[in-house]
Amino acid sequence: MTRYLLDTNVVSEATRSKPSQPLLDWLAQQRDGDLFISTLTLAELRRGVLEKPAGQKKRQLENWFNGPEGPRALFRGRILSFDETAAGEWARIMAAGTGTGRPRSPLDMIIAATAAANRCVVASLNARHFQGVVEFINPWRPGT
């Protein structure tokens, strides 16, 4: 089975009030045990909650984030850390980008490095960030 590391945009889209149907279809075809998120995704999601202005929407997002449908609960045991192995992959990926004159986004490459260190395929809407770096799929258009 293929293991997928979901980029933050996949998790965010899946929690919208009207998420992308192709994404929902793709997620429904995957085993929960094959879907992972990174600690960076947790940080980015939490940052999004914290940056919302006070009000009902912020309270709803806080309840979601901390509740049984939030990322820590849904992905319990499947949250991959940026550890020493991933750090080595990140250094390699960043140096390769510099060496070819194509600098890469350090944050996106944390996702790529975490995927590489854990033998996962990145699932992201932002294919251009990962193209030529790690194996990836765009679950909005999985056949492409």
WOWOJO-V316494 format. One record per residue. N is the residue number from 1. RES is the residue in one letter. SS is DSSP state (hx for helix, st for strand, lp for the rest). BURIAL is b if it has 16 or more other ideal C-beta (glycine too) atoms within 10 Angstrom, else e. Layout:
n->N res->RES ss->SS burial->BURIAL
n->N res->RES ss->SS burial->BURIAL
//
This chain:
n->1 res->M ss->lp burial->e
n->2 res->T ss->lp burial->e
n->3 res->R ss->lp burial->b
n->4 res->Y ss->st burial->b
n->5 res->L ss->st burial->b
n->6 res->L ss->st burial->b
n->7 res->D ss->lp burial->b
n->8 res->T ss->hx burial->b
n->9 res->N ss->hx burial->b
n->10 res->V ss->hx burial->b
n->11 res->V ss->hx burial->b
n->12 res->S ss->hx burial->b
n->13 res->E ss->hx burial->b
n->14 res->A ss->hx burial->e
n->15 res->T ss->lp burial->b
n->16 res->R ss->lp burial->e
n->17 res->S ss->lp burial->e
n->18 res->K ss->lp burial->e
n->19 res->P ss->lp burial->e
n->20 res->S ss->lp burial->b
n->21 res->Q ss->hx burial->e
n->22 res->P ss->hx burial->e
n->23 res->L ss->hx burial->b
n->24 res->L ss->hx burial->e
n->25 res->D ss->hx burial->e
n->26 res->W ss->hx burial->b
n->27 res->L ss->hx burial->b
n->28 res->A ss->hx burial->e
n->29 res->Q ss->lp burial->e
n->30 res->Q ss->lp burial->b
n->31 res->R ss->lp burial->e
n->32 res->D ss->hx burial->e
n->33 res->G ss->hx burial->e
n->34 res->D ss->hx burial->e
n->35 res->L ss->st burial->b
n->36 res->F ss->st burial->b
n->37 res->I ss->st burial->b
n->38 res->S ss->st burial->b
n->39 res->T ss->hx burial->e
n->40 res->L ss->hx burial->b
n->41 res->T ss->hx burial->b
n->42 res->L ss->hx burial->b
n->43 res->A ss->hx burial->e
n->44 res->E ss->hx burial->b
n->45 res->L ss->hx burial->b
n->46 res->R ss->hx burial->b
n->47 res->R ss->hx burial->e
n->48 res->G ss->hx burial->e
n->49 res->V ss->hx burial->b
n->50 res->L ss->hx burial->e
n->51 res->E ss->hx burial->e
n->52 res->K ss->lp burial->e
n->53 res->P ss->lp burial->e
n->54 res->A ss->lp burial->e
n->55 res->G ss->lp burial->e
n->56 res->Q ss->hx burial->e
n->57 res->K ss->hx burial->e
n->58 res->K ss->hx burial->e
n->59 res->R ss->hx burial->e
n->60 res->Q ss->hx burial->e
n->61 res->L ss->hx burial->b
n->62 res->E ss->hx burial->e
n->63 res->N ss->hx burial->e
n->64 res->W ss->hx burial->b
n->65 res->F ss->hx burial->b
n->66 res->N ss->hx burial->e
n->67 res->G ss->lp burial->e
n->68 res->P ss->lp burial->e
n->69 res->E ss->lp burial->e
n->70 res->G ss->lp burial->b
n->71 res->P ss->hx burial->b
n->72 res->R ss->hx burial->e
n->73 res->A ss->hx burial->e
n->74 res->L ss->hx burial->b
n->75 res->F ss->lp burial->b
n->76 res->R ss->lp burial->e
n->77 res->G ss->lp burial->e
n->78 res->R ss->lp burial->e
n->79 res->I ss->st burial->e
n->80 res->L ss->st burial->b
n->81 res->S ss->lp burial->e
n->82 res->F ss->lp burial->b
n->83 res->D ss->lp burial->e
n->84 res->E ss->hx burial->e
n->85 res->T ss->hx burial->e
n->86 res->A ss->hx burial->b
n->87 res->A ss->hx burial->e
n->88 res->G ss->hx burial->e
n->89 res->E ss->hx burial->b
n->90 res->W ss->hx burial->b
n->91 res->A ss->hx burial->e
n->92 res->R ss->hx burial->e
n->93 res->I ss->hx burial->b
n->94 res->M ss->hx burial->b
n->95 res->A ss->hx burial->e
n->96 res->A ss->hx burial->e
n->97 res->G ss->hx burial->b
n->98 res->T ss->hx burial->e
n->99 res->G ss->hx burial->e
n->100 res->T ss->lp burial->e
n->101 res->G ss->lp burial->e
n->102 res->R ss->lp burial->e
n->103 res->P ss->lp burial->e
n->104 res->R ss->lp burial->b
n->105 res->S ss->lp burial->e
n->106 res->P ss->hx burial->e
n->107 res->L ss->hx burial->e
n->108 res->D ss->hx burial->b
n->109 res->M ss->hx burial->b
n->110 res->I ss->hx burial->b
n->111 res->I ss->hx burial->b
n->112 res->A ss->hx burial->b
n->113 res->A ss->hx burial->b
n->114 res->T ss->hx burial->b
n->115 res->A ss->hx burial->b
n->116 res->A ss->hx burial->b
n->117 res->A ss->hx burial->b
n->118 res->N ss->lp burial->b
n->119 res->R ss->lp burial->e
n->120 res->C ss->lp burial->b
n->121 res->V ss->st burial->b
n->122 res->V ss->st burial->b
n->123 res->A ss->st burial->b
n->124 res->S ss->lp burial->b
n->125 res->L ss->lp burial->b
n->126 res->N ss->lp burial->b
n->127 res->A ss->hx burial->e
n->128 res->R ss->hx burial->e
n->129 res->H ss->hx burial->b
n->130 res->F ss->hx burial->b
n->131 res->Q ss->lp burial->e
n->132 res->G ss->lp burial->e
n->133 res->V ss->lp burial->b
n->134 res->V ss->lp burial->b
n->135 res->E ss->lp burial->e
n->136 res->F ss->st burial->b
n->137 res->I ss->st burial->b
n->138 res->N ss->lp burial->b
n->139 res->P ss->hx burial->b
n->140 res->W ss->hx burial->b
n->141 res->R ss->hx burial->e
n->142 res->P ss->lp burial->e
n->143 res->G ss->lp burial->e
n->144 res->T ss->lp burial->e
//
